[in-house]
Amino acid sequence: MTPDQTTRTSKFLSLVLRHQPDAAHVTLDPSGWVDVANLLEGCAKGGCPISRDDLNHVVATNVKKRFEFNADQTRIRASQGHSVEVDLAYTPESPPELLYHGTATRFLNSIREKGLLKMQRHHVHLSAETQVTQEVGARHGRPALLTILGGQMHREGHVFFRSTNGVWLVEHVPPQYIQFA
């Protein structure tokens, strides 16, 4: 696969496995899993044919590790970022003291007022590293890096989860836990 093909395939898989399973004529189970054979057949019907080798390549090379196979690699799901109803069954964990969130500067006034909201997703996404968060912010305009007081939030009752690809998830980040650079 060329890099462009890999990117296109990854974007289509994100659409299907996180937001619109019907784009590939599949149904996610309650935990977000779909049978690989059904997915490949559905992708072909949806106008984005993917071979099993291509699917394996996209899962293995995706820098953000957005997708995961089950143990016997017969099912696949997105690691987080769903706008459709799924229960990924992650258990609560204690986050690092500091976490980070990348956004665009044009959203800062709203964030100062309301904090970080999950919007159409199940959770707010946070990272223990700054590089990825800066890249995320740059996708939406001039980037801004926010520092989140994850440890304090946790001690004050906020529940955190960590996805299989290392993204920290929380329902909401109130403004008092955000440090603006």
HUCORSUL-V633903 format. One record per pair of residues at least 24 apart in sequence whose ideal C-beta (glycine too) atoms are under 6 Angstrom apart, sorted by the first residue. I is the first residue (numbers start at 1). J is the second residue. Records with the same first field share a line. If there is no record, write none. Layout:
BEGIN
I=J / J
END
This chain:
BEGIN
1=54 / 57
6=58
9=50 / 58
10=58 / 62
12=48
17=77 / 78
18=78 / 81 / 82
19=83
30=87
31=87 / 89
32=77 / 86 / 88
33=75 / 77
35=75
36=74 / 76
65=165
68=164
79=163 / 164 / 165
80=163 / 167
81=121
82=122
83=120 / 121
90=161
92=159
93=160 / 162
94=154
95=150 / 154 / 160 / 168
96=128 / 150
97=151
98=147
99=126 / 148 / 150 / 168
100=127 / 130 / 133
101=126 / 133 / 146 / 148
102=133 / 134 / 136 / 137 / 143 / 145
103=137 / 144
104=137 / 140 / 141
105=142 / 144
106=141
108=144
112=175
115=173 / 174 / 175
116=173
123=169 / 170
124=170 / 173
125=167
126=168
145=181
146=178
147=179
148=173 / 177
149=177
153=177
END
